[in-house]
Amino acid sequence: MRTLLALLIAFLALTGDALAQGKLELTEVDAWLVRDAQMSSQFAVADQLGYFKAEGIKVTPRWYIAGTDLPSMWGAGNIHLGTATATMIVPIAAAGQTIYNIAPQSDIAGTQQIVLGKKGQELVRSPKDFEKVKIGMPKGASVTMAIQAMARDSGVDFNKLQFVNLAPPDAVTALAKGDIDAMAAWAPWVFNAVKQAGGKVYFTGNRSFIPGKEGQVDWLHVHAGVVVSGKMLKENPNTLKAILRALRKATDTLNNDREASVKIVAREMKTDEALTRDIMALNIYSMEMNEKIPRGMGEFVDFCTRSTASSRSSRRRA
């Protein structure tokens, strides 16, 4: 799996000659983008403000809804540029397909949240009480790693936690009905849980609201990045550098003119401006490489390895 990790990461330095201009190998490219403010805000801004055009390239967004669809779509061999997190990249690479993360875009740990429902708020008076609640969440989601880290830091026995496999929309409904006591998911579903089900955020990937343990935490390292196929990386380096230059301008716009960016992102993601603003406020938009990015990738590889080993052990016992 460590060999796999090395193949996943091919970050291009964003300084000096790394983004120097050269003749473009391609002038038109399709980008397969998750319709999500965490994943694809830079592409939306760069497209709408003409940053790609200024670099002499036409990038056509191919929007799709769920990032979990990328592994199956990638296998067809028709996708060469897109956005993804480790949860999407690792299965693709593990299947023997080439995929490289060439630049980070955003730290999205703040949008990965655990929300207590009304009954859960009554049950959980201390972290240890978290062992008593039923938690609705998609099986294998990266937010599981945040729960594991919280448990480790708070004296909670992770093996005693009760999980119910639910997609985020179903978890919101179940939380409102009282069928589960908590849910673990990401924006906008966790926002819906708070507004529609009377939920309360217990902790996120980078912030704790646990009484007595409030403040910044380091419980989840998950980043969205620009991903490309091996063919794209090998044959079109100047094209990719042009795309990254445009995305760097878009990142600056996101951070320096948030209100204008919110309007663009909300329109492209087909979400309400107020909701989009709230989601974007939880993301850290940056194309700077830092140690948390490969660390998070490695943690997810380890998480997948442990999950696979546990599943095999369970089947043997059965």
Secondary structure as GFF3:
##gff-version 3
##sequence-region A 1 318
A	DSSP	alpha_helix	2	8	.	.	.	ID=ss1
A	DSSP	three_ten_helix	16	19	.	.	.	ID=ss2
A	DSSP	beta_strand	28	34	.	.	.	ID=ss3
A	DSSP	alpha_helix	37	48	.	.	.	ID=ss4
A	DSSP	alpha_helix	51	54	.	.	.	ID=ss5
A	DSSP	beta_strand	58	64	.	.	.	ID=ss6
A	DSSP	three_ten_helix	67	69	.	.	.	ID=ss7
A	DSSP	alpha_helix	70	74	.	.	.	ID=ss8
A	DSSP	beta_strand	81	84	.	.	.	ID=ss9
A	DSSP	alpha_helix	86	94	.	.	.	ID=ss10
A	DSSP	beta_strand	100	107	.	.	.	ID=ss11
A	DSSP	three_ten_helix	109	111	.	.	.	ID=ss12
A	DSSP	beta_strand	112	116	.	.	.	ID=ss13
A	DSSP	alpha_helix	118	123	.	.	.	ID=ss14
A	DSSP	three_ten_helix	127	132	.	.	.	ID=ss15
A	DSSP	beta_strand	134	137	.	.	.	ID=ss16
A	DSSP	alpha_helix	143	154	.	.	.	ID=ss17
A	DSSP	three_ten_helix	158	160	.	.	.	ID=ss18
A	DSSP	beta_strand	162	165	.	.	.	ID=ss19
A	DSSP	alpha_helix	168	177	.	.	.	ID=ss20
A	DSSP	beta_strand	182	186	.	.	.	ID=ss21
A	DSSP	alpha_helix	189	197	.	.	.	ID=ss22
A	DSSP	beta_strand	200	204	.	.	.	ID=ss23
A	DSSP	beta_strand	207	208	.	.	.	ID=ss24
A	DSSP	beta_strand	215	216	.	.	.	ID=ss25
A	DSSP	beta_strand	223	228	.	.	.	ID=ss26
A	DSSP	alpha_helix	230	235	.	.	.	ID=ss27
A	DSSP	alpha_helix	237	256	.	.	.	ID=ss28
A	DSSP	alpha_helix	258	269	.	.	.	ID=ss29
A	DSSP	alpha_helix	273	282	.	.	.	ID=ss30
A	DSSP	beta_strand	284	285	.	.	.	ID=ss31
A	DSSP	alpha_helix	292	317	.	.	.	ID=ss32
###
